[in-house]
Structure formats: C-alpha cells, structure tokens
Amino acid sequence: MKPRLLLPALAVGLSLGTPAAVQSQQSSVIALTGAEIIDGRGSAPMHDTTVVIDHGIIRQIGPAGSLQIPADAWRIDYRGKTILPGLISDHSHLGLVSGVTANPAADYTTANIERQLHQYVAYGVTTVTSLGVNRPLFYTLQSQLHAGTRPGADIFGADAGIGVPDGAPPFGSVASDQLYRPATAEQARADVRIMAAHHPSFIKLWVDDFHGSVKVKMDPAIYKAVIDEAHKHGLRVAAHVYYLADAKQLVADGVDVLAHGIRDRPVDAAFIKAARSRGLWYIPTLDLDESFYLFAAHPELLNSPLLAHALSPELKAQFENPAWRAKVLSDQKGIAIDKQALAVNMQNLKRLHDAGIKIGFGTDSGATPLRIPGFAEHRELALNVEAGLTPLQAITLATGQAAALLDLSDRGQIAVGKRADLLVVDGDPATDIGAIDHIEAVWQRGQPVASSLSAFTP
C-alpha cells in the first residue's frame, strides 16, 4: 500500500484550523514563528525565532517581532517546537527490498522506490543518497525529484557500482545493468566510463568479504583502477569497507569516501593522519550491525510509534513471530560479532570526530529489510549520541555535514538563501536526541509534505 501523506492545508495539524490561516496559504510568503531553531551548522539553538519562507527559499531569520512580515503571509505558530533542517542520508539504497525479502532485480520499480521515498519524508529525511545497485530508472526519477514534479525525498546516487566476481556484494539476484563485477583492471575502467556518462554523484565499490561469507575480496588492482578512472572523469569514489587494513590502503590510493565505519579494530594515529591529509569523508553507519539483532532482542520496539509506522504488514508479522526471534537470538556467536563491531565502530566515530575528520551521515537503510527507511536514520542519531557525540553534534552530522559531503550548498542548514527543507519536532533535540522522534511536520521546498507519523501508512 502506498503511504498516505496529508495535503498541505492539513499537514501541520490544528494550528492551521482557522479560516484566516487557510486563506493566507494563498500567499507565497510563510512565517514560522515562536520556534527554537537548530541551524545545522553546529551553532547553539536560537530561541523564539521566526523563519520567513518565500517561494520555497528561506528569506529571513530573526527573533520574534524583529522581522518585517507581509500582512498576507501564512503564519504558523510553532511555540514549544524545534525546527531543524531536513535530515540527509549519505548512504542508503533504493528499490532493493520489499516486505521481508531482498530481490534487487525485481524490486527496483517506480512503485517500490516511490513508497520508500515517501517513507523517508515521513520520518523527516528529505534527501537520500542511493549508494549503488541502481538501474537507469534512477535517473528518470532523479530528474523529476530534482525538479519537484514528483513527491518524495530528493535523491542522489552512485549508479550501479563495482563489485567482485563470486564476491561482494552478496546479492543473489541483480539485473545486468544494476551491478558491475569486473575481472580485470581494464574491465573496471570500462565500467567506470559507462557509469561516468550518466554523471552520478559517486562511483561505489565493495572492498569487503562480509565476515568471510564471500569467496574473495576485491583485488587492489581493481579498486586502484576504479579510483584512477573515476578521478579522470571528475567523480568521487565511495568504498564499502570493514577492516582497518583495507581502509588504510584505500586512503593511500586516493578513495574519497569510506561508506562504512571501520569495525575490526580501533583506528590508529597513522590512519587519522592520512585521512586528514587526504580530506577523507567517513560515514560510520552504526545502525548497520545493530540491525541484525535489534528487533529480535527488543520486541518491545513494536510498541513504539517510531517503529510501528515504518513497518510493512509482512515485516510486522516477522517481528511478532516468536520462531523468527528465537532463530535470530540462537546465533549468539553472530550477535557477539555484531555487537563487537558496533562497539568498535562507535569508538572509532568518537575518535575520528574529535580529531576533526570529516564525518557524514548514513545507515545503509534499504539494503536489507532490517535496515528500515526513516527508522534507521533516527536510530543512527541515537547511536551517535551513545558513541559520545552531543545531540547537537549528531544533528549537525545529519544535516549540514551530510549536505557538505554531497557538495550541496542549497540545503542542510537553516540560513538565508537555503531551501526550506525542514523537520519540525516537539521538544528540544539539542538536549534530548529522543525529541527528534516526535515529529510535528516535514517541509520540502517551503511546503508541508507530511505531519506526525500517525498520519503515515506504509
């Protein structure tokens, strides 16, 4: 079933209930008043602030009563609420899963991707990066979303990506135009040239053996050729990694983004020095390893509106099934590995953040049924705080920093001249990150596109 989003006239609830408010929606100017503002740049929150939007762009920001607001402006009182930039995912996937199964070749459809993009928006994720395993359909949808002619989260991507014959990524069913698995460096260069013609945001490659579950890892000659060829075409390369040794070699060879956190051991001073000198971007994806056991270990999450509104009927039934939970929890060795990987990942995030390494935001949501669009991003924020970041630092990673990783200067901040992609929540997430789960409204291009999660049906 498609998600149901409220019409703009109703999307922010009872505050729009008066005839005058409804009538004033005809104005191009919107004034959001009385809110606390988190600007996405790491600055201290601004209190009792007004944000003026005109034709989808933020035109004024200032203390209550300090701005000249047109008489016919649509005014919305957000006292007691916090407005922050729409969340941005630097690492997700579209069209790879449906319900409780992953079949990228069959699931990469307009309807399935549209459903996922609506779900992201309902959770306040207004921009999504589909980091590999994309088909040509991606570019059709991207042009429509960029133009604002199709609803849903805006998208950027990494085309198909470079995998390994008989190796990563371990998808059993992918279409021939959905993933390249070159056997030689020259084949890899040719594949990069094909993707470069589509002007993707990144070239993705998989350098990992998935805990030894795949037969081989990528030959360094392949990824060196990919990085070199991509850079010749002005494209950045994002690499799927797990091990510190692989990460060090990739950084030495010029990779631009590590698309996952290092999880086998703590990062050392040599890696930090190299990452800083190369201007490396690092996306921890803390939620990735936790997702393998989280829902079996914590069935009480089913009572949380934050999760309940993200579940398809099939996934809900799976989570409620005692036999499924017992099967997951019986793999104590696997769970121990995943928990250790999460602990190392969190430790490395804190150390790299404190060292000034550029950190992005992503979850690998959509890569498996257990990495749930929208919910995963909220869980990632909570894990960032558990790792030792302040709530404000975590929010900055998911907004201004995430936009900077994508080289986007038009969003990710609440500032004059930026797009009015906004998330409105009840409470103060700068002091309690859990407040970001209490969604009041989501805005895109200066228009309300979703209200509280209770209005969303997956």
N, C-alpha and C positions, 0 to 999 in steps of 0.2 A: 504494500500500500504506500502511496506517495505521502510524504509529510505534508501536514496542513499548516500553512502559515497564515496568520491573520492579515487582513487588509490593512494598509497603512492607517486608515482612520481609526482602527481599533487596537493597533498593535501595542500601544503603551498603556492600555488599560483605562481605568476610571478617570485618570487625570484629563482625558480628552472628552469627558462626557458632556460638557456644556455646549449649547448651540454656538456660542461665540467662538469656542475653541475649534469646533468643527468647521465653522465658516472661515476662520482665519487660516485653515490649511491651504486655502487657495493662493495664499501669498508664497512667494519663493523664499522668503526670509523666515527662519525658525530660530527662536531663542530658547535655549535650555537653561533654566535658571535654578539657583539655590544649591547646586550640587558641589560635592567635593570632586576635584579633578586630579587624576593621575596622568601625567602628560606623556609617559612612555620614554622619557629621556633620563629618568632616574632622579628628577627633582622632587623635593618634598611636595606632598599634595597641597593643592590650593583649595581653600575652604570658601563656601558660599559664593560660588563663581558662576558667571554667565558665559555661555558659549553661543555665539551667533553664527548661523549657517546660512549661506545663500547659494542656491543652485548647486548643492552638494559639497560645497567647499567651506571650510572654517574661515570666517572673515574677521571675527573679533573674539577676544577672550579677556575677561576682566572681572573685578569684584562687583558684587551686586550693586546696582544703581550707578555704576560708573560709565556705562556704555549708552550710546545713542541707538535705540532700537526703534525701527519703524512702527508706526501705530498699528499697521495691519499685520504685523508679524504673528506667526503662530507661536504662542508661548506655552511651554510645558514646564511645570514646577517639579523639580527633582530634588527638593529638600529631603535630606536623610538618605540620599542615594549617592553613589560614586559613579562617575563617568571615566572610562579609560579607553584607550584605542582598542579597536577590534583585534583579537588575537591573530597571530600569523604563524602558521606551521611551515617550517623549512624542510621538514621530512615527513611526508605521508605518502599514501598510494591510493589511487582511484581505480575503481572497476575491477578489482582483483578477487573480491569475496562477495558472497550473497548468503544471508542466513548463517548457517554453521559450516559452510563449505567454501573452499577456495578453488576456483576454476577460471584463471585469468582469461583464457581464450573465449570462454562462453560468457563470462560476467562483465566483459568490457563493452557495455552497451550504454546508450544515451540514458535510458530509463534508470539503470542502476547507478550510474555516475551522478545523475541529477538528484536521486534520492540521497546519496551521500553528501552532496554539496549543500542540500537543504539542511541536513542534519548538522553539518559543521556550523552553518549560520545560526541555527537554533541554540547552539552552545557558545556563540559569540566568536567563533573562528571565521573571520571574514576573508582571509586569504590562505590558500593551501598550495603547497608545492608537492606535486606528484613525482617522486624522485625515482623514476624508472618504470619499466614494464608498461609503457604507454603505446597506444596504437595511433594511426593517423587521425582517428576520430578526436583525439585530444586537441588538435589544433583547430578543428571546427568549433568545438565547444569553447576553447580559449578565446577565440576572436569574438564570439558572442558575449562571453562573460566580461571581457575587457571593455566591450562597447556598452555594457549594461543592458543588452537586449534579451538576456537570459538570466533568470533569478538564480541565486545560489552564491556560494563563496567564489571569489575570483581565483584563478588558477595559473600557476607557473609549473614548469616541468623539466624533465631530463630525458625526453624522448624514450627510446626503448632501453638502452643501456647495454653494457658489455659484461657478459657472464663467462662461464668456463664450461667447455665440453665435459659432460659427466660430472659437473661440479656445481658451484654456486651460480645463481640462487636455485634452491632445490624445488622449483615448481614442476609439478608433473605434467601440467597442460598449459602451454603458452603457444600463441599463434606465431607464425613465421615472421611476422612484422612487429612482434612485441618484445623480442629479446635477441641479441646477437651473442653467439658463442664462438668467437674466432679461435682457430687452432694455431695461427701464426701471427707474428707482428704485422706483416703486410696485410693480412685479412683484417686485423684490428684497425689499421689505419683506414682501410677502405670503408669499414663500417662507420667509423667516426665521420668520414666525409659524407656518407649518406645522411647521417643524423644532422650534421652541421648545416646541410641545405635547408633544414626546417627551422633553423635559428632557435634551438632550445635554450633554456636558461643554464643548463649544465649538461655534461656528459657523466653518466653514472657507471661505476664499475664495482664489481663484487670481489673483494680480496679477503676471503674467509673460508673456513672449512666447516662452519656451523657445528662446532663442538666435535669435529671429526666425523660428522654424519655424511659428508660427501667425500667422494673418492680422492679428489685432487684440489689443490689450491691454484690460483692463477699464477702462471709463470711471470716473474718480474719483467721479462722482456715484453710481454703483452701490455702490462699496465704502463711501462715506460713509453711504449709506442703510442698508447692511447693519450697519455698526458701530453706528449710532444705534439701529436697531430691536433689535438683539441686546442692547444695553445696557438698553433699556427692559424687556426680559424677564429681566434679570439674568444674561445669558450673555456669556461672553468670546469674542473673535474672534481666530482664528489665520490668518495670511496667508502664502500661498506667494509668496516674493519671490526676486529675483536681484540687482536693481540698487539701488544706494545711494539714488538719487533717489526711487524708489518707496518704499523703506523710510522715508525721511525724511517723505514725505507721509503715509504710513500712521500713523506715530507721531504726527504732528501732528493727525491725525484721530481718534486715540484707540484704535488697534489694541492688543490686549493681548499678543499673541504673534507674533513673526516665526518662522515654522515652518521656515525655511531660513536659512543664513548668507548674508550679503552677499558677492558674489563678483566684482563687476566692478571694484571699486576699494577702497582702504583706507578704513575709517571715519574720520571726522574728529571734531574736538572738539565741533562743533555737534551731531552725531548722538549722541555719548556723553552730552552734557548733556541732550538731550531724552529719551533712553532712560532715563536715571537719574531724571529728574523725573517721568516717566510711569509708572515702575515696570514697564517693559517686560521681558518674558521673551524670551529669544533661544535658538533651537535651531539649532546650526551644521550638522548633517547633513554632516559632512566626507566620509563614505563615498559620498555620492551621486555626485559627479563621478568619483571614482576607480573606481567600479564599472563604468563604461562600457568601461574598457580593462584593468582589473586582471587578469582571468582569461586574457585573450589574451596579455598581456605577461609573465605569470608562470605558465606551465603547471606549474611545479614545485609550486604550491599544491595540485595534485591529490594529491600525496603526503602532504599534511598531514591528520592525522585531524580537525583543527578544521574543515576544509572538506569532506573526504570524507563525513563523516557528515551533512552538510546537503544533499547533492545527490540529487535525484531521478534515476532512470536516464536520463531524457531530457536533463536538464541536464548530467549527467556526460558523456554521449555528445557533446553540443555542445562542451563544453570540450576534449574529447580530439580533436576534429575539426580537422586542420591547415588545411583550407579555411576553416573559420569563423575560426580565429585569424588567418589571413592576411588575410581580409576586414576584420576589425576593425583590424588593425595597418596596413592600407593607407591608412586615413583619418588621415594624420599631422596634417592641419590640425585635425580634430576632436579628436584626442588632445591636441594642443598647447593648444587652448582649455580642455579639461577639466583638464589639469594646471595651467594658469594659474589657473583658477577655484579649484582645490583650494588652491594656494599662497596666494591672496588670502584665502580662507576661513580657513585656518589662522592667518594673520597677524591677521585680524580677531578670531578667537576669543581669541587670547592678549591682544590689546589690551583687548577688552571685559571679559574675565575679570579682568585686572589693575585695570581701572577700577571694578570692583565691580558691573557689570551682572549681572542675574540670568540665569544660563545653565542651560538644561535639557539633555536628552539624547535624541537620536533619530537615525534613519538613513534614513528613508523606506523601510525594508525592507518588502518585499511589494508595492511599487508597480510594479516591473518584475521579470522573472525573475532579473536580475543583482543585485538587492538582496535577499540571501538571509536569511530569518529566522534569527536566532541568530548566524550567522557575521558578519553585518553589524554587530551590536552589539559583538562582540569586536573587529572591525576598527576600529570607531569609537573604542574605548578606546585602541587603539594609536596612531591618528592624533591623538587628543587629546594624547598624550604627545609625539609628534613635533612637535606645534604649540608645545610649550614648557611644558605643564602637567606637574606632577609626577604620578606614578602615583596617589598618594593624592587629589590634586585631581580627576583624571579619574574615579576611582571614586566620589568624593563627588557629582559631577555626575550619574552614572548611578544613584545610589541616593537619598540624602537630598534633593538638589536636584531630581531628577526627580519625586519624590513631592510636593515643595512646589509645583512648577509645576501639578500636578494637584489641589492643595488636599487632598491625602491626608495625614492625620495618623496613620494606623494602620500605616504601612509605610515602607520606605525607610531605616530605622535599626535597629540592634540596641540596643534600650533597653527597659527595663521597661515593660510595657503595650502593646508593639507586636506586630503579627502576626509569627509565626515563619516568614516567607518568607526563606529563606536559601540562599546559594550557598557550597558548601564546595569549596575548591581545594587542590591540592598545591603547596606553596611559599609565597612571600611576595610577593603582587602589589603591596604598598606600596613595594617596592624594585624589582621587575621586573614590569611590567604583563603580560608574557607568561605569568606564572604563572597568570593568571586563565583561561587556555585549558586548564589541566589540571584538569578538573572531576572531583571525587570524588563529590559528591552534590548534589541540589537538594531543598529542603524547601518545602512550602507549607502554611500553617496548622498548622505543627508536625508534619507528616507527610512522610517521604521520598517523593518522587514520581518521581525519576529518579536514575540513578547515572552512571558515567562514560559518555562519548559512545560508547564501543564497544558499549554496550547499546542504542543508538538506531538504528532503521531508518527512513529517510524514506519 
